[in-house]
Amino acid sequence: MKKHLILLTFFLLSLEFFAQSPAISNKKFSIGSYGRAGIAHSLGATDSEFPQSLNLNGMGSIGGRFEENDYFELAAALHFTPTISSKDTTKINVQARFAFYTTQGQLIGNVSNKSIGGITTALPELFAEANNIMRSNWSVWLGARLFRGDDIHIIDHYYFDDHSGQGVGIKHKNTQFSVIYTGSIDTTSTLPPNFYLNIVNGTPTLGLRNRYISILEHTLITKKGYVKLLGEFQRLPSGTTQDATTKYNYPADVGYVVGAKYFKNISSRLPGSFNAISARYGAGIANGGDGGSSRTYITYGGPNLETNSFRKAYSLALTETFLLNFNKNYSLNGYAIYTKSRGASDSLNTTTDYLGKQILFNRKQDIAFGARGTWYIKNWLHLLHEVDLAWRKDGTQDFAQMTKFTIAPTLVPTSERNVWARPHFRFVYSVAHYNKFASNNLYSPYLTQSGIKSWGQYIGAKVEWWIW
């Protein structure tokens, strides 16, 4: 009898617990996604290996992105409404974004995070924002976000103001001030040039040293576009260890960035044409921008070991991008990029980091330009065709050079004559030619896989989508 009473009491308590649990009934919820998936084959490479990009080493998707691997993002947002006044224009959002990718091959299908697929998950965004607070021109955000402006889509390059990270920002009209913390990143396999030595349980562990980035941005509205002015100040705390006599102690370091971007809308028969140019200069520890990324806080090159600083380091980045919608039958999207970067070491070629480990190069130049045409054969059938030229010079080496042509018949089920229409179902064929230096030195992921070749080929079927 006593046992039955105990079970009955437990059952009733369970009912009470579940009765008190909140039931989700709100309708102020939205969801968005970006992703791409497909199958492909690198002609001339080993059949058993996963196909690799034809682009040059160190340039990421600069040079064309048709060979990008599978990737998936899922973003969810909650929307809150002020209760004080129905006339309150405050817009309140809480957003999270989940990303899934792999650098080791297949992401979807018969793989898992314990298999050779090596699936990586990330949470690049988790933040809250309140815009136009109480009918004012003030807005605020706090958390981690992909804090960046326009990109050059055909090369997947956020070229001017990618400040993605965890921080806080405040905005009044067209002026905003933000502070970003980069955090500590595990870099035991790929070391950045600026790191700290963290002794954990007696084991030296290398990581990217946290820095504080203050960002001031102001936008001037023009008749047909805008001018955006950018300024950054970055500070790295000093690196210390318990033993003050070791060589791992060095002073704090700083860097700054200045830049300007001009965006102009262009009148055309099919709306949406534009032209945008930008110039940005970063000095000291703020000279980052490599591997297809433009983030200034990923410091490039090596330190000056006499001063233990990056005081002489710099980077210059110039970009041009445009979209011309000539008519209902044809659009042309193009770009040009020039980047020159140097670390603080006196070396013009390779150099070492604080621990004496050799960094590949202390100086580099990136040059690239290209264009993608879209021929609207039918509302539902577009023919994408793209030409890309890229040069990469590391240290005192010769320029590696690649010329690539891609043709991609594309099914567009939304039947929209627009370069931004998605989803895209593409059949892709790319062919690239390499100069002698690039070929002999395997200066491409494709060449690393296939061996010395003057030509590379890639064929595949791809789908890309987004909905926001």
N, C-alpha and C positions, 0 to 999 in steps of 0.2 A: 504493500500500500504506500509506504513512504517513498519507494522508488518511483511509483507512478505519479505521486504528487510533485516530485522533483522534475520529472520530464514535462509534466503539464505546466509547471511554473516556467521552465526554460522556454517552452513553446510560446507561451503568452508574452514573455519578455521579448522574444524574437519578433513576434507580430508588432509589438509596440515600437521596437527599434526601426523596423522597416516602414511602419506607418509614419514615423517622424522624419524619415529620409526625404530630402527634397526631390520632387519629380521635375525633370527638365521639360519645360513647356514654352520657353521663350522662342520668339520668332526673329529676334534681332541677331541673326547669325548669317554669315556669308562664307563662301569657300572659293578658293581659286587654285589654279594649277599651271605649272609649266613642265613640259617634258619632251623627251625624244627617245625613240627606240628604233631598232632595225637590225638588219643582217648585212654583212659586207665581207669582201674578200680582197686582200692585197695581192694583186697579180705579181708574180715573180718572187714572192716570199714563201716560207715554209707553210704548207697547208694547215699544219696543226697549230700554228700560232695565230693569236688574235690580231686582226688587221690594225695597223698603226697609221698615224697621220703622215701625210706627205710633207708637211711644213718643216721649216728649219728648226734646229735645236734652239731652245731658249726663247722662242717666239710664240709658243702656245697656239692659239687659233688665228693669230695675225698671219695672213696669207691665205685665209679661207677656212670655213668651219664645217664643210660638208662631211668631213671624216670624223667629227666628234662622236664619242661613245655615248651609250645610253645614259640617261640622266632623268631624275624625277623630283619634282618639287610639289608639295601640297601645303597650301597656306589657308589658315582659318582665322576669321576675325569675329569678335563680339562687338556689338554696337550699343552704346548706352545713350539714353535720352534725358536731358535735364528735366527736373520736376518743378522748378521754381516758377517758370513762366513759359507759356506756349510760344512766346516770341523769342525765346533764347535761341541763338544760332549756334551754340556750342555743339561741336561734333566730337564725340568721344569714342575711341576705338581701342581695342586690345587685340593684337595680332601675333600669331605664331606661325612660323614656316619650318617645314621639315624637308630635308634634302637627302637623297639616296644616290650614291654613285660608286664606281669602282675604278681603280687604275690598273687592275690586273686581268681584265677580260670581261666576261659576261656578267651583267647585273641581274637580269630577270630570267625566269625559266627554272631550269634544274640546278640552281645554285642557292647557297645560303651563306650567312656570315661566318660559318665554320668551314666553308669549302674554299677551293682555289679562287672562287669568284671574289673573295675579299671585299664584301659589301661594306661600304662606309656610310654611316648615318650622321647627320649633322642637324643642328638647330640654329641656323644663321639669324633667325629673328625671333624675339620674344619681347615685345615692348607695348607700352600704352601711350596714347597721345590724346590731347585735347586741343582742338582747333577753334579759332575765333571765339575765345572764351567770353561768355556773357556779352555777345554782340560787339566785342572789341576786335582789335587787330592783333591780339596776342595769342600765341599758340605755344604749346610745350610738349615734349616727348621725353620718355625715360625708358631705358632698357637696351636691348641689343637689336640692331636692325641693319639691313642692307641700305646703308645711308649713302646714296649715290644718285647722280643725275642721268643724263642720256648716255646711251652707248652707241658704238658703231656696230649695228646688229650683225652685219654679214661677216664680221671677224670676232664677234663676241667680246668686244673690248670697251670697257668703261673708262674712257680716255682722260677725263679731266678732274672729276671730283668724287672719286670712290673713297669714302671715309667709313666704310662698313666696320662696325665694331660695337662695343658696349659703352654706353655713355648717356649723356643728357643734353638736350638742346632747347633753346628758347628762340622764338621768332616774333618779330614785330614788322608788319607789312612785308617789305621786300628785303629785310635784313635779318640774318639769323646767326646766333652764336652757339657753338656746340663744344663739348669736351668729350673726347673718346679715350678709352683705355684699351690698349691692344691685348692685354692679358699675357699670360705665360703659355707658350706653345712648346710641346714636346718636339725637340728637333735632334734627337739622338742619332738619327740616320742622315739627315740633311741639315747641316749647320748653317744658320745665317751668320753673317760676319759679326754681329753684335749680340753677345750672350752673357749670361751670368753663370757662375759655377755654384750649383746648389747641392750641398752635402746632405743627402737623405740616407739615414742609417749607414753612414760611412761610405756611401757609393756616390761618386761624382756624377751628376746628371746635368746635361746641357739643356738650356731652354732659351727662348726669345725673351729678353728682358722687357718687363712691362714699362711702357712709356705713357706720358700724358700729352695728348694732342689737343691743342686749343685751335678752333677753326672759326674764322669770321668770313661770312659770305654776304655779298650785297648784289642785288639784281636791279639794273636800270632798264625800265621798260621803254622800248622804242616804238615807232609807228608800226613796223612790221616784224618785230621780234624783241630781242633783249640783249643786254650785255651783262655778263656775270663776272664779278670781281672776287678773287679768292685770296685769303691769307691764312697760313698755318704757323703755329709755333709748337715744336716738339721738344720735350725734355725727358732724358733718361737719368734715373737716379744712379748714384755711384755703385760700382760693383764691389762688394766686400765679402770677406770670409772671417771666420773667428780668429784665424792666425793672421795678424796684420802685417806680417813680414813676407807673405807670399806674393807671387807675381800676379795673382788674380785680383788684386786691389787696384782700381783705377778710378779716375774722377768721373763725375757726372758729365753728360754730353748733351748738346742741343742741336737743333736744326730748324730751318724755316722754309716755307714755300710761298711763292707769289704767283698769281696767274690771272688770265683773263680769257673769257670765251664770248664769242659773238654769234648769235643765232638769228637767222633771217628767214621769214616765210617768203616763198616765191609764188607769185600768181601763176596758175596753170589751168588748163582746161579740166584736168582731173585734179581735185584738191589734194593738198598734203605735201607739195614740193617745198624743199627748204635747203639752206646752206649753212654750215656751222664751221667756224675755225676757232682754234684755241692755242694758247701758248702758256707753258708752265715751267717755272724754274724752282728746283729744290736744292738746298744746300745743307751740308753737315749730315747728320743722321737721317735727314728727310730727303735723301736722294734716291729713294726707292722707285721701282717701276721696271719689272723684268718678267720673263716667262709668260708674256701675254697680259699681265696685270699692270695696273698703273698706280697701285697703292704706295704712297710715298714712305710709309713707315716700315716697309720691308727693305732695310738699308742695303745698298749695293756696294760691293767691293770690300777692300780690307782697310783696317785702321792704320794710322800713323803710329808705329810702335815707339817712337821717341816721345810723343806727347800723349799716347794712349787715347786718342780721340779721332773723330771723323771731321775735323774742322775744315779740311781742304776738299772734302768730297762734294760733288755736285751732280745734277742731272737736268738736262734740257729736253722738254717734250713738246713737239709741234704736231698738230693734227688738222686735217681738213676732211669734211664729209658732206655729202649732198644726196638729195633725192630729187629727181626730175621726172614728174609724171607728164610725159609729152602729150599723150592723148589716151583714149580709152583702150588703145591697143598695145601701148609700150611704156615701160618705166625703166629708169636707170638709177641705180644706187651705187655711189662710189666713195672712195676714201684715199687718203695719203697720210703717212706717219713718218716722222723722223724723231728718233730718240738718241741722245748721246749722254752716257753716264760714266762717272769715274769715282773710284774710292779715294780714301785719304792717303794711301800709301804712295810713295814716290814711283813705284813700279808702273810701267806702261803695259806690262804683260801680266803674269801671275804674281800672286803675293800670298802672305800668310795672315792668319787670324791671331788672336791674343794668346792662344796656346801653341802657336808655331805650326799649326796644321795648315797645309796649303789650300788656299781658295783658288778656284779655277782661274778667274781673271779679275783684274782691277779696273779694266776699261772696256767699253763696248759701244757699238753703234747699231741701231736698227733702222732700216729704211724699207718701207713697203707702200705699195699703192695697188689699187685694183678697182674693179667695178663689176656689179651683177646686173644684168639686164633681165627684165621680165616681159616676155611676149605673151599677151593675153589672147591665145588662139581661140579659145572659147571661154565663156564665163567659168566653166568648171575645169578647163585644161589650160595650164600655164606652162610655158617653156622657160625655165631658168637657165641662164648661161653666164659664166663668170670667168674673168681673167684676173690672176693675181701675180705680182712680182715682188720678191722679197730678197733683201740682202742683210747679212749678219756678219759683223766683224768683232771678234773677241780678241782683246789685247793687241799684239803686234802681228797677228795672223792675217792672211789674206781674207778678203770678203768671201763668204759662202753665199751662193746665189741660187734661187729657185724661181722658175716660171711655171705656172700651173693654169690649166684650162679645165673647166668643169661644165658639163651639160647635164641638166636634170629635168626631164619631162615630169610634170607635177599635176596630180589630180587634186582639185580644190572643191570638196563637196558642198561648201557654203555658197559656191558660184558667185564670188565677189571679186571684182577686178580691182585688186588692191594688194600691194606688196606685203601688207600686214595680215592678210586673210589667213586664218588657220582653222582647222588642221590642214597640213600638207602631207600628201602621200607621194613620195619622190622615188624615181629611179635615178640613181646617181652614177655617173662615170667621170672620174678625174684622171688626168695625166699630167705629170710634172717632169720638167727637165732640170737637172742640176749641173752647175759648172764643175770643173775638174777638182777644185779644192773641196767643195761640198761632197762630191762623190768619193774621193780618195780618203776623206776623213770621216765618212759616215755621219754627216752633219744633218741627220734627220731621223726621227723615230722609225720611219719606213726603211731607210738605208741601214740602220742598226740591225733591223730584222732581216733584211734581204741580202746585205753585202754590197760591195762596190758596184754601182750602176749609174749610168747617166740618165736613165728614165725610170719613173715610178708610175704605177697604175693602181687605181682603186675603183672597185665597182660594188654597188650595194643598193638596197631598197630601204628607205627611211621614212619615218613618220615624225612630225613635229607638231605640237599643239600648245596653245595657251588659252586661258580664260580667266579674266579678272573682273 
